[in-house]
């Protein structure tokens, strides 16, 4: 095999031998395609039949800094493809891998401005993927550009999560809205109990941090179902489709495939959100009552307003968002009354703790606990009826294992 040189890369760029392929991403909740990862491919030679694996030229491009020129070409190609992508589905989110080199001298900002000037792809339709290694060694310049682009509406995804680098710190420092669980973990999720536990813990942590999760490298139906059951939101991999040229990707989206849905993971996250919120509030109540936590009247007035709003917690946001798909089910509507009352009692408990008024608190805590049980029972009933309905509707049908 001939060793690839920087001269080869420059010649390939001049000959327009680089193309974009798109790997579909599917929502576990709806079973529909919700986006794609844009991946560069090199078709060498006049015939264009010799495909060079990215693993053979991306490392060279990274070492030499040529990767920033490749990224610029990716954005040029994306600018040409975007009108067709958005015409097919304006809600598609397109992900692009970026390098630390792209953040120097505001290069990535310039790429974005060019897209904006051509009005081909809105910043809110773009996700920039940064590897775990890049994030852990992020320079001040890179962090500043990330913050600025986030204000601009661009979303950032932490790629290759779980590949061995210590990235918990970057989740608190950098503006990521999504974690991509590395395929090395996803491929073991059905056979390795430890990998399955790591995946589940990662999803729960991301959910707690208000981040979305993507499972990459899903190659079997079993892995697909296990990731859904763990509460993952989006997935990509060969079981759904290999990366596709633009025309094939557009045709693939137009077919309207639906993959199996599994809400068990989503409902589990909803239950855990509720339990966590209850735990945090009881902890705060005892902290104020015991004089450990601050409880000034001014702070508490604002806090109790937030606590009393049952739409503001993660369970409430879920009920007002994706869960509206179940609005016609009485098991869903049954959540409203106990959930509203639960928040009312929570606010009263904090008010009483601030005033050091212990009267009624024992009864209120008892009612608070009972309402929590009622909410969890509603969620369990909702899960059961959705499962039964899904099984009846599926009738053995499903999509998957599409290939290029």
Secondary structure, 3 states (H helix, E strand, C coil): CCCCCHHHHHHHHHCCCEEEEEEEEEECCCCCEEEEEEEEEEEECCCCCEEECHHHHHHHHHHHCCHHHHHHHHHHHHHHHHHHHHHHCCCCEEEEECCHHHHHHHHHHHHHHHHHHHCCCCHHHEEEEEEHHHHHCCCHHHHHHHHHHHHHCCEEEEEEECCCCCCHHHHHHCCCCEEEECHHHHCCCCCCHHHHHHHHHHHHHHHHCCCEEEEECCCCHHHHHHHHHCCCCEEECCCCCCCEEHHHHHHHHHCCCCCCCCCHHHHHHHHHHHHHHHHHHHHHHHHHHCCCCCCCHHHHHHHHHHHHCCCCCHHHHHHHCHHHHHCCCHHHHHHHHHHHHHHHHHHHHHHHHHCCCCCCHHHHHHHHHHHHHHHHHHHHHHHHHHHHHHHHHHCCCCCCCCCC
